Amino acid sequence: MKWSNYFIPTLKEEPIGTEAVSHKLLLRAGLAHMLTSGVYSYLPLGLRVLSNIENVIREEMNKAGANELLLPSLHPMELWKRTGRDETLKDVMYSFEDGRKRSMCLGPTHEEIITDLVSNFVQSYRQLPVVLYQIQTKFRDELRPRFGIVRACEFIMKDAYSFDRDQAGMEKNYQKMYEAYQNIFKRLGLDVVITEADSGAMGGDVSHEFMVPAKIGEDKIMVNGKEEVAIELGHIFQLGTKYSKALGCEFLDENGKKHPIIMGCYGIGVSRVIAAVIEKHNDEKGIIWPKEVAPFDLEIIPLSGDDDAEITGLAQQLYKELTDKGLNVLVDDRNETAGRKFNDADLIGIPVRVVLGKKNLKEGKVEVKRRDGAESILVDKGSAVEAIIKQVV
């Protein structure tokens, strides 16, 4: 991808009104744009990061035996009244009447919707267990949106739900999700602290939160005997029969007797993961993306104008060869100063950069440097592809 053909509106100055490092860099690096308080557009670079996070989550959810689906965001309030959560969550719900005078809401979460769905298709113990998940937009009327996409009115969440015939089955799926969450956050470059938690409005007796210590956190946890504040990225619940009883989600056992299905619920704040990764992986110059999250694997920076045939030709050659090897490559082909290109490269945080300059090329060398602070190395032009791949992998 050529920078000149891409949309990366980087900013030199910190946006007014931003407190958190992640919020400042999110906007400065051209990852997102605030439409209004608590509502953000994801720009092409940010969408790549978001997609990478979603792909990691999908891989681990699928490995744990869950099936992906997509539920609607527009909900009939009738379902919420049956569980009583039309009142419990009324302060954060966007509710309204549609043109046919039906009472509706935009989904702040999806327990009612998934339970109603399963009740329509699962009737026998032979059909259990079932584990379903989605990655979907949620809507909550936050009175105090904070820290950019950390506490927003519209956000993206992965929510999974397990349906079992008994407590033992539910606990088995709960453990699978617990382990899947550990794998997810490790792959995303985040060291989580797992805590027992209050189930709150979700219900159930047992729940665990997956927390990352960070200045933007709104929760306090104990780590090695110490305030620390942390941001909640994941929360899993043993729901029991709270929703299945209220919504008639039942199964017939071997003797033809009806029982409520035992449920579990498993959430990850996908969009806030972006903020957490930036909070934990940055320096004074910008973002330092972990490999699995980065929007591109590497960036090629030619230090010349269009009139330097050797440098532009080598940039094109490396781009083609590296792309053919399956790497995602960004080429900064803009007619900008070396300083501007380096500053933007630091800001957007691509893990590896390849610098093509006249001085090194006279010696048949190209410079390869990792964004994480390692010393740059000079490699022979003829073997540059192999050397670059080693740095990326």
N, C-alpha and C positions, 0 to 999 in steps of 0.2 A: 504494500500500500504506500503510495506517495503522499507525503504530508500535504502537498499542494492540492491534492484531490480529496483530501479528508477534511473533516470539520473538527478542529481542535482549538477552540477559542481561549487560549491561555491568557491569564491576567498577571501583570507585573506587580500590582499593589493588592494588599489584603482588602477584601470586600468589607464595607462598613457594616457594623452590627454583628459580626461573626465572633464567637468566643472560642469555640473548640478548634484545636489544630486540624482535626479531620474535616470540619466544616469549611475552614479557610482553604485547605488544599483541595477539597472536593470542587470548590468553585474556581479557584485559581488554575487548576490543572485542566479545566474544561471538561470535567466529568459530568457535571449536572448544573442546572440553572433553576433558581427559585421563581416559580410563577407567582405564588403568594405564600404567606406564612404557613408552613407545614405542608406545602404542595410543591413537588419538584419534577422537572423534566430530566430524563437521563439522556445525555448527549452521546454521540457514537462511542467515544472512549469509555465512558461510564457504563454504557450498555454492554460492551465487551466484558468488562469486569463483572458486571451483574450476571451475564450469561455463563462465565467461567465458574462463578460461585454456584449457580444453579446446577451446572453439569456435575460438579463434585457431589452436591447433595443428591442428585438423581442417581449417580452411580452407587452411592452407599445405600440409598433407600432401596434400589432395585436388588442390590446384593443381599439385603436383609429380608427380601421376600415381599416387599410392598409393590402395589400396582398403582401407576399414576393415572389420574383422571382430572377433570376440570369442572368445578362446580360454579354455579352462577353467583354473581355479586349482588344481584337484585333478589330480595327475599320477601315472601309474604309474612306480615307480622303475626299472622295466625299461629305459625309454628313456634315463634318466640313466646307467645302467650301461653302455649301449652307447657313450656318448661319454667315459666315465670321470669325468664330473663329479659322480657320486654321492660320489666321494672328494674331489675338488677343492673342492667346496662343502659338504662334510658338516658343517662347523662352524657354518654359518649356515642349514642346511636344517631345516625342521620336517618330520620324517619319522615314520612310524607304520605300523602294520598296521591295515587296516580289518576289519570284521566277518567278511569272507570270507578273512581271513589274507593278503590281498594287500599287498605292500609299496608304500606310497604316500608322496607328499610334497605340501606346499603350495608352489606354484611361486615360487621366488626370481627367476626369469627364464624366458623362453619359447623359446629357440633350438631345443631338442630338439623341442618340441611343434609349432612352425610347420614345421620341416623334415620331420617325420613327416607332417604334413598335406599339404604340397606333393608329397611323394613318392607319395602316393596318387592325385593328380590330374594331375600334369604328367609326361608321358612323351616329348614331342617338342619339338624345337627351335622348331617353329611356335608353341608355347604360351608361349614366353619372349620378353621378360622378364616377370616377375611381381613386383609390389611390394605388400606387404600391411602393415597396421599395426593396432594396437589401443590402447585406453586401458584399463588393467586394474590391479587390485590385486595387489601382490607381497608376499611374506612372507619376512622374513629374521630369524633369531634373533640380533639384535644384543645383544652382552653389555653394551655401554655406549651405550644410546640417549642422544642429546644434542640440545640446542637444539630441543626440541619436535618438529616434523614434519621437521626437517632429516635427522636420523638416527633413523629409527623402525623398529619391527618389522613394521608393516603400512603400506604406502604405495602411492601411485598413480603409475603410470608409463605413458608413451607409448613403445611399442617397435614399430619398423618393420623389415621385412626385405625385401631385394631378392634376386631369383633370376635369374641371367643365364647365357648359354651360354659366355661367355668373359670374360677380364679386362677387355677394352675396354668391354664392356657394363656390367660391374659398376662400373667407374670413372666411367662416365657417370651412373649412378644415384647413386653416392656424391657426385658433384659437385652433383647436383640437391638431395640432402638437405642437403649443406653450406650451399647457398644458402637453402634453406627454413628451416634453423635460424637463419641470420642474420636473416631476415625475422620469424620468430617472436619472437625475443628483442627485436628493435627495437620491434615492436608492443606488447610487454609492458612497455616502459619500462626495459629492462635493457641496459646497455652491456657486452657480453661480450668477453672476451679468449680468442682461439682458440689452443690450444697443441697441438703434437704430443704424443702420449701413449703410455704402455705399454698394450698390449692385455690383459695380465694373464690371468685365467682365461677370458676370452671367446675368446681366440685371434686369429689373423690377424697380418699384418705391419705394417699401417698403421692408425692411429687418431688421432682428434682430440677434444680435450675443449673444451667451451664453458664458460668460467669467469667468475664475477662476483666481483671483489674485495669482500670483506666480512669483518667481524670474526669471524663465525661459521664462516668457512672452515676446512677441515682440510687444504688443500693449499697449497703455496707456489709462486708463479709470479713471473716477472720482468716488471715493467711499467715501461717507460722507464728501464731500468737499475737499479730498486729491487726484501720479506718478505711482497712483499705476500702476505697470506693470502687465499684465494679459496674460494668454494663451487662445486663442480662441478654444473652443471645439465643438461648434455647431453654425450653421448659417442657418437661414430660409429666404426664398425669396418669394415675390409675383411677379412672373415672367410676368404675363399677357399673351400677345400673341407673344412675341418675337420669340419663337421657333416654335410655331404652325403655324404662318404665313409663316415663312421661309421654313418649311418642309411639308406644306399642311396638317396639322392635323386639320380637320374640322368635323363638325357635321351638320346634317339636323334638323331644328326645326319642330314644329308642322305643319307649312305651307310649308314644303319642301324647305326652304331657308337655304343656307350654311352660317356657321359662324365659325371663328377660335375658337378652344377650349382655355379656360382660364386656365393657369397653375400656380402651385406653386412648389417650390423645397425646400428640407429640408435635411441638411447634418449634420453628426456627425463624427468627426475624431476618429474612434474607437481605433486605436492603440495609438494615443496620449493621450487618456483618461488614459491609464495605467501610463504614465509618470506623468500626473496631479494628479492622486490618490497617487502615491508615494511621489510627492512633498508636498502634504498636509498631509500625514499620515506616518511620520517617526520620528525617534529619532537618537541619536548618535550611537545606536547599529544596526539599520537596519530599515526594513519596518514594518509598523503596518497596516495590511490589514483590511478594513471594511468587515463586515460579507459577504455581497453579492458578493464581489470581490475575496475573499480569495481562493487560490488554494485548500486548505483543511480546514475543519471545526476545526480540532484539531490535535495536535501532541502528541503521547505517547513517552516518553523518559525513557527507562529502563536504570538504572545506574548499569550495571553489564555485565559480560562476558557471553558467552553461557553456562558456567558451573553452573550458579546460576538458578536452576530449578524453585524456587519460583517466582523470578522476571520475568523470561522469560515466565513462564506459565501464570502469571497474565497479562502480556502484551498481550499475545495471546487471553486470555479470554476477556479482555476489548475490544480489537480490534474487535473480533467477535460480541460481544453484541452491541457495538456502531454502527458497520457497519449494523447490522441487524435492528437497529433503523433508518437507512437511512442517517447516517452521513458519510462524507468523512474523513477518518482517515489516517494519516501518522505515521508510527512507525519507530523511529530511532534505528534500530537494529544493527548499525555499531559497530565494535569493536574499539571505540574511547574513549578518555577521557571524563569525565563529562564536563570539560571546553569547549572542542571542540563542543560537542553536544549542550550545552547551547548557545554558540556564534553563531552557525549555526541556531539554533531555533530563536534567536533574529533577525538574518540577514534576514531570509526568511519570518518572520512575521506572522506565523499562529496564528489566534486569541486566541486560548486556548491551553495550554500545560498541560499534565499530567505527573508528574515525579514519577517514581517508584524507591525508594532507600531503602537500607537495614535498615537504622536507623528508618525511619518512619514505614516500614512494621513490624518491631519488636513490634510496638505499634498498629498494625492493621490499619495503616493510609496510604493514598496516598496524594500527593500534587497536587493541581489544581491551575493554575495561568493563568491570562489573559495577553495577550501581551500589552494591552493598559496602563499598569502601575499599575493596581489595585493590592492590597496586595494578596499574595498567601494564600490559605486556605487548611487546612488538613481535609479530609473527611474519614469516615469509609470505609474500603476496601469493605465491603459487600453492601454498598449503593452508591458506587462510580459512577455507571452508571447514576443514577438519578441526582446526584450532578453535574456531568460533563455536562449532557444535559441542566441543568438550566443555566450553564455558557455560553454554546454555543448559546442557544436561547436568 
